[in-house]
Amino acid sequence: MIDKLHRVVTLANGKKYFVLMQTEYQGDSFYLASGVMADGQDLKDDEFAYLQLRVINGREYIRVVKDPMTLAILLYRMDPEKYEEKKDTV
């Protein structure tokens, strides 16, 4: 896993995210991140995304995860205790 915890990452479109949590799944690094305000000093409290990092030919590529199945897996991997708690109450 490539450690990006508590760091700002920038997507190809220029959007910046601050990494709050990280995990690894199927050989790729994944991050739960909060959007960063334009001033670069504060976090957006209404913009969160799961990001996937892949290394191809030595270069890092980061994208927003949109696949529902991958998102469900990441929710569990990032906070398994909370997932188990909800599962028991349903």
Buried (B, 14 or more C-beta within 10 A) or exposed (E): BEEBEEEEBEBEEEBBBBBBBBBEEEEBBBBBBBBBEEEEEEBBEEEEBBBBBEEEEEEEEBBEBEEEEBEEBBBBBBBEEEBEEEEEEE
